[in-house]
Amino acid sequence: MLGSFRNFAKSKFAGIFVFLMIIPFVFWGMGSIFSSGNTNNLAKINDTNISTQEFMDFVNNSNIPQQTIRENIDDNIIEELLSTLISTTLINLEINDLDIIISENTLLNQIKKNKNFLDENKKFQRTKYEKFLLENNQSAAIFEKRLKDRELQKNLFDYFGAGIIAPEFLVKKLFIEENSKLDLEFINLKKFYKKKEDIVNQELIDFLKENKDQLKVEYIDFKYAILNPKNLIGTDEFNQSFFDKIDDIEIDISNEINFETIVSKLNIESVTSTNFKLSSTSNEIEKKIFELRNNKFDIFESENDYILYKINKNEEREPDINDLQTRDEILEFVYQKNKFDYNAKLIENIQNNNFKDSDFEKLGQNSIENITLNSIRDNKKFDINAVKLLYSLPINSFTLINDEKENIYLAKVKNLKSEKIDKNDEKFKDYLNKENFNNKNSILKSYDLLLNKKYDVVLNQKTIDRVKNFFK
């Protein structure tokens, strides 16, 4: 229950990364423990285990400071590092399965061609190589192993994607898609939405009636006490005496000793909160208690403190429109619903071909704006996904789009000015490489689907949690 901070403290008394796979790696399985019951393993790929020791070696070799790891524990740095190790292991399994090898001569040639080790005459100098190893605190064996691993990985991906040459028409098609200019007319719909100040009280009441079950508010009454070494043992140190006190409190909770008795015995003050409902202004401790409300009586960690709490009452109530915070929330719901209904009606008319140029002109009057998008990548005005949608539409069609600030616009596609490219154009090679890359990436994505079927990846969450506790 309280393992993380305590285990780190007791351990004191007892004594970048880059994903290697081009294709995206995902965790296919989650398991609390392996069927073998081996809790020293963090993950399992088919019959191959990744042990805690392997992971710690991997972290040490990554040269990421432990302080950096501790500071990013809550941002899932352990999971990301483990994901990288699993990706590396999975790649190695594929390399072995496909019997991909690198000869010693090939490896030697790679080193001798490295420009860092060449003199002004482009000849290999062993002294430069040895100086490089010293400056980077590496042995020749480690450097050569890493070089060999990189070459094996490159050969693996070349095995699936090398030799791809896109036909000329696809290159030209890509150029046209990315460089054609698109003329638009658009109307900002903001002024057509009903303003909040124009929404009357009866609309709020009607909305509440229609959605009373979905809008019920949960209220809780609770008490809590903040526990730390200062108020428990009179010191700032998280020592064994402090954790013994915490253990005693846990025993009292399990023996159903009531909250008031425990607090009185410890001679500390408690905080009482009644009719509490979650809001953005709630403090972090009270937010956490609300999250744990189904567990009525317990203790948890909060930064450098422990929190003992007891839920006394928990009930759902219909929203009180006279409460200012609740009223503002309902008002926002109604405002957003009005926007949604207005947009939905427009989309329906467009899809049913009931929205014509005359409707666009009438709606826009003096507020129609014009813009030319320079390419399918031009997102200076609209969201990039909206731009891609616009480029897919026929001339004189209408649609609703948004910008990155979530403003909604009614847009009309006026004209598409196509740019063309000749095979002899100097840009053609760049687009050939780009189309080749796109095709190669498409193949690798298909390869990713194959890996999903071929390998079963299972995580041992309990062991992962123990590793995270070690770094805390």
Secondary structure, 3 states (H helix, E strand, C coil): CCHHHHHHHHHHHHCCCCCCCCCCCCCCEEECCCCCCCCCEEEEECCEEEEHHHHHHHHHHHCCCHHHHHHCHHHCHHHHHHHHHHHHHHHHHHHHHCCCCCCHHHHHHHHHHCHHHECCCCCECHHHHHHHHHHCCCCHHHHHHHHHHHHHHHHHHHHHHCCCCCCHHHHHHHHHHHHCEEEEEEEEHHHHCCCHHHCCHHHHHHHHHHCCCCCCEEEEEEEEEEECHHHHHCCCCCCHHHHHHHHHHHHHHHCCCCHHHHHHHHCCCCEEEEEECCCCCCCHHHHHHHHCCCCCEEEEEECCEEEEEEEEEEEEECCCCCCHHHHHHHHHHHHHHHHHHHHHHHHHHHHCCCCCHHHHHHHHCCCCEEEEECCCCCCCCCCHHHHHHHHCCCCCCEEEEECCCCCEEEEEEEEEECCCCCCCCCCHHHHHHHHHHHHHHHHHHHHHHHHHHHCCEEEEHHHHHHHHHHHC
